[in-house]
Amino acid sequence: MTTILNILGYVSILMLVALGLAIVFGMMDIVNLAHAEWVTIGAYALAVAQAVGGKQAFWLALLAAPAVGAVLGWCLERFIIRLLYDRPLDTLLATYAASLILQKALELIFGTQPMLVYAPFSGAVPVPGGSYPAYRIFVIGVALTVTAGCWLLFARTRFGTQLRAVIQHPAMAEATGIDTRRLNRIAFCGGAALASLAGVLVAPMVSVESHLGVSYLAKAFFVIVLGGIGSIAGSILGSAVIGTAETLLSYRVDPSLASAVVLVLSIVVIRFRPQGLIPGFSAAHQLLGKG
C-alpha cells in the first residue's frame, strides 16, 4: 500500500505541473521553458509566508501562491509571449531567457542556500502494511481534486468548449466570435497558477531553492507528448504512466537512471504512436499524426 501511495503522490504533483503546460502547448503552440519557474515561485511563496506568519501560514500560501503565479504568468504573456504568437521558435528563446532571469532574481532575493519549509501538520495515517505520512495523503487528495476540477471545466463547460475549439482550429474559433487572445491569456495564467500550486504542495517535502522546478520541466513535456498534445485526459494518463514507471524503477536502480530509462521508453512509445496515448485536439498533434 505504501508503494501505491508513493506512486499516487508523485503522479499527482506531475499532473498539476503538466496540466497547465498541456493547455499552453496544445492551445498556443508555445514551448514555455519558463513553466518550471512557476513551481519554484510557488515554493518560495510558501517560504515567505511561513517566515512571516509561522507554520500555519501554509494555508494562506496555498491560496496566495496560485494567485502570484497567475499574475506573473499574465505579465509574461502580456509583455513577451503576446508579441511572439506568429514566431513560435522565438518564444523558445524568450521563455528560456525568462527562466534564467527568474532563477537569478530568486537567487538575488533569497540567496543560494536551500530554504526549509514545513507541512501544516504532522503525523501518520494507518494503512495496510504500516503507516503513511498524513501530509502526503493530503497532497494526493488536493492534487486529485484540482485535476478532476480541471477536467470537468475542460470537458463539461462552455468555457471548456471554447478552449477545445481554440486548440483544434484557432482561426475558425476566432471566426465564430471567440476571443482567442483572451482565452490564450487566461489559459497561460491558469497554467502558471497550477504549477505554483504544485510548488506549494511539494515544498515541505524538498529543499526550496532556485532550481527546484527544473526537474519537473522535461518530464512534464514528455507527459503531454506521450499522453496526447491538447488532451487533458492524455496528460493525466501520461502522468500516471511516467510517474508509476519511474517510482517503481527507483526501488530497483538509482533514481537518475530510473528517470533516464523512463524517458527512453517514452521515446519508443512516441515513435510508434506519435499522436499520443489519447489523441488530442491541437494542430501540433495533427501534424504529428501525419508524420
N, C-alpha and C positions, 0 to 999 in steps of 0.2 A: 504493500500500500504506500509505503514511503517513496518508493521509486515512481509510482504513478503520480503522486503529488509533486515530486520534483519535476517530472515532465510537464505537468499542468502549469507549474509556476513559471518555468522557462518559456513555454509556449504562450502563455497569457501575456507576458511582457513583450515578446516578439510580435504578437498580434497587434498590440497597441502601436508599436513603432511602425509596423508595416502597413497598417490600415491607412494612415494619413498619406504615406508615401505612395500607396497604390492609387489613391484618388488623384493625387497631383501628377503622377507619372502617366496614368491612364487617361486622365481628362485633359491635361495641359501639355503632355509630351515633354515635360520638364524633368531633367535629371538633376534633382536637388541634392547636391553634395553637402549642403549645409543642414540637411534634415537631422543629422546626428546631434547637432549642437542644441536642438530644442530639448533633447533628452538631458544633456548636460545642464542647460538652463533650468529645467525643472528641478534637478537635484540641488543646484545652488540656491534656488528659491527656498527649498526646504531648509538648507543650511542657514540662510539668513533669518528665516522665520524662527528657527529654534535658538539662534544666537540672541535674538531679541526677546522672544516670548517663552523660551523653555521647551521642554519635551512635548508638551501638549499643543504647541503651535503647529504640529504636524497637520491638524485638521484644517487650520487656516491655509497652510501651504497647499493642501490637497485641492482647495478651491481656487487659490490665487495663482498657482503656477500655470495651469492651463490658460488663464486669462493673460498672464505675462507672455507666454509662448505665442498666443494668438495675436497680441499687439505687435510683438517683434516680427511675427510672420507677415502681418499686414504691412509693416514698414518695408520688409524685404521685397514683397510682391509689388507694392505701390511704387517704390523708388528704383528698383532694379529689374525685377522679373517682367514687370508690365512693359518695359521698353524693349524687351527681347523676345516677345512671343513669336515673331517671324524669323528668329535666328536661334533655333534650339541649341546648336552647338556652342553658341556664345554663352548661353545660360550655364553650360557645364563649367566654363571658366569663371563666370561671375559668381556662381554659388560656391565653387571651390575657394575663391578669394574671400567670400563672405565667411566661409567656415574657418579659414585661417585667422581672419580678423577677429571673429568672435572668440576663438580659442585664446588668442593673445590678450584680448581685452579681459577675459576672465582671469587669466594669469596675473595681469597687472592689478586687477581689483582684489583678488583673493589670494594671490601668491601661488607658488608651485607645489606647496606641500598639500597632501591629501587632507580633506576635512572629514570628520566623523559626524554623522547624524544618527538619530535614534528613532526606533519604532515607537508609536504612541502607547504600546502595551507590550508586555512580555508574556511568558508562559507557554505552555504546550497543550495541545488537544489530543486526547487519546484516539488512536486509530488502530485498526487491525495490525498486529505485529509490532506495536510500540506506540510512540507519540510523535507529534509533528508540531513545529512552531506555529503558534496561533497567528502571528503576523503574516506568515507566508500563506496561510489559508485565506486570510483577509485579502491579500494581494490577488490571489486567484479569483476570489469572489468579485472584487471590484472590476478586474480586467474582463472577466467573462460577461459581467453585467453591461459594461460600456460597449463591448464588442457586439453584444446582442442588440443594444440600442442603436448602434451604427447600422447594423444590417437591416433592422426594421425601418430606420429612416431612409435608407437607400432603396429598399425593395417595396415599401408599403405606403409611401407618402408622395404627394405631388412634387415636393422638393426633390425627392429621390428620383422621380421620373425625369425631371428636368436635368438632373445630374447625369443620368444614364444617356439622355438624348445628346448632351454636350459631349460626353465621352465617345459616343458612337459616330456622330457626324456634326461637328461644331457649326459648319456653315449652314446646314439645314436647320439646326436648332435655332440659330440666330434669325433665319428667315421666317420662322414661326413666331417670332416675337420674344424669345428667351434672351435675357440679358446675359450673354456668355461671359463678359468681363466681370460682372458682379458675381456670378457663380464661381468663376475661377478664383476670385479673391476670397470668397467665403470658404471654398474648398482648401485653399492654401492655408488660411488661418486655422481651419479645423484640423488639418493635418499637423500643424505646429502644436496646437493645443493637446492633441492626443499624445504626441511624442513627449511633451512636457509633463503630462500626467504620468506617463511611463517612468520618466525620470524621478518624480516624487516617490513613486511606489518602490522603485528599485534602490533608491539611495540608501535606506537603512541597512541594506544587505551587502553594500560595497563601500569602498572609499570614494569620496566625492573629489574628483579632480578634473582638469580642463579637457581631458581626452576621454572622459567616461563614455560618451555616446558613440565614439568612433567604432567600437567593437560591434555595434548593432547595425551599422550602415550597410556593409556588404551583405550581411545576412538578410536584411530587410529587402534589398534589391533582388536577391536570389529567391526570397519568398514570393514576391509579386510576379516574377517571371515564371517561376515554377508553377505557382498556383493559377496564373492567367491574368494578363495585364487588363486592368479595368474591371476586375471581378472581385467583389467583396468576399463572396464565398470561396473563391480561389485563394485569396490572401489568407483566409482562415485555415483552409486545408494545407496550403503551403507552409504556414507557421507550424501546424501540427506535425507535418511530415519532417521538416528540418529540425524542429525542436525535439521531437521524440527520438529521431535517429542520433542526433548529437548527444543528447543526455545519456542514452543507452551506451553509445560508444565510449563516452567519458568514463564509464565504470571499468572499461577494459584497457583503454590506452590513454596516453597523455591528452588532455583537453585540446591542446593546439592541433595535435594530429587528428583528433576526432573531428574538429571543425574542417580541416582540410579534406578529410575523407568524405564528409557530408557534402561539401561544395563540389567535389569531383563527381560524386554520384548524381548530384542535381544537374550538372552539366550534361551527363549522359542521358538523363531523363529528358532534358530540354532538347537534346539532339534528335530524339525520336518522337517527341511530342512538342514541337515549337509553340503551339498555341497554349500550352499550359495544361494543368490537370483539369481545370474548369474554365473553358474558353470565356474570355471577357468581351467587352463591347468596343474597346478602343481601336482607333485606326492603326496604332502601332501593333496591336495584336493581330489585326487582319493582314498586315504586311508580313508578320512572322509566319502566319499560316500559309502564305503564298510562297514562302522561301524554300 
